[in-house]
Amino acid sequence: MDKSVLKLYKSILRAGNQFKDYNFREYVIRRAKQDFRELKINPDLKNQVMDKYTKELEVVRRQTIVQNLYYQSNSILEQKQCTV
């Protein structure tokens, strides 16, 4: 992969990690890893993936701001100790 692809990949992961909510965060990261892994196997998809994730990056950045404004509390998966 060339530098522009890696830069976009790292930017998507960084933006995805900004979500406070576990589900949003893991979804963005999982999708990016899956698509970029597929790109590694099939380099012909480079333009398609680059276009898609250039747009997705802006969407993810906007959504992190909106979602974090209304974030209430950690999900049960993120809580360190569960009391029974």
Number of C-alpha atoms within 10 A of each C-alpha: 10 6 8 10 17 12 11 17 21 13 16 23 21 15 21 23 17 16 22 18 18 14 11 18 19 15 12 20 17 13 13 21 15 11 14 22 11 14 19 12 9 10 12 10 14 16 11 10 17 17 10 11 20 14 10 15 20 12 12 21 17 12 17 19 12 12 14 13 10 8 11 10 10 12 11 10 10 11 9 7 8 8 3 3
